[in-house]
């Protein structure tokens, strides 16, 4: 179980590596954006397409809990994966909703 989502062993391994490097997760409070380079993650888990498929499946499981894995590019073809809070989601429909608190 990761953030309330039941992941397969390989998905859990991928999630743990990303979370450990993220610096944004509640279990690892560090400053900065952090993240792990996409090419490093791909070399660890069998290629970029394998990683993308697993991350897509992980995100579907994490979305109801309000988390997701994102990839941000920093001026090159390589990106950095990290875990972050997702927008508010209606658990019934899976669609985004507006915050009752308004925007900050």
Phi, psi and omega in degrees: 000130176230117180053037178084004180249135178273114182251153173291165179303318180291319177298319179296320178298314179298313180300316181299318179296315181294315182298317181300326182269350188290316184076001180245352185283155181294337181277342182228085183276103176227161178275161177090167182280324180061213181109168178237137182297142182297324180290327176293315179298318179297320180291334180282329190237022170095021175115160185292324179293321177299314180297316181299319180295315180294320180293322176300315179293319178299315181298323177297325179280329181278333186307314180297337178272357177087023179232161173198162175258129179239157176238123181244128179273139179240068173079007178217180178290339180279144177238175178239125176270137172207163180267136176211163176293139176262171178295165179298141184230136173286116184297335180285316185258341183078008180265152177293148177231160178282146179291134176291345180271351183084179181272151182267000000 
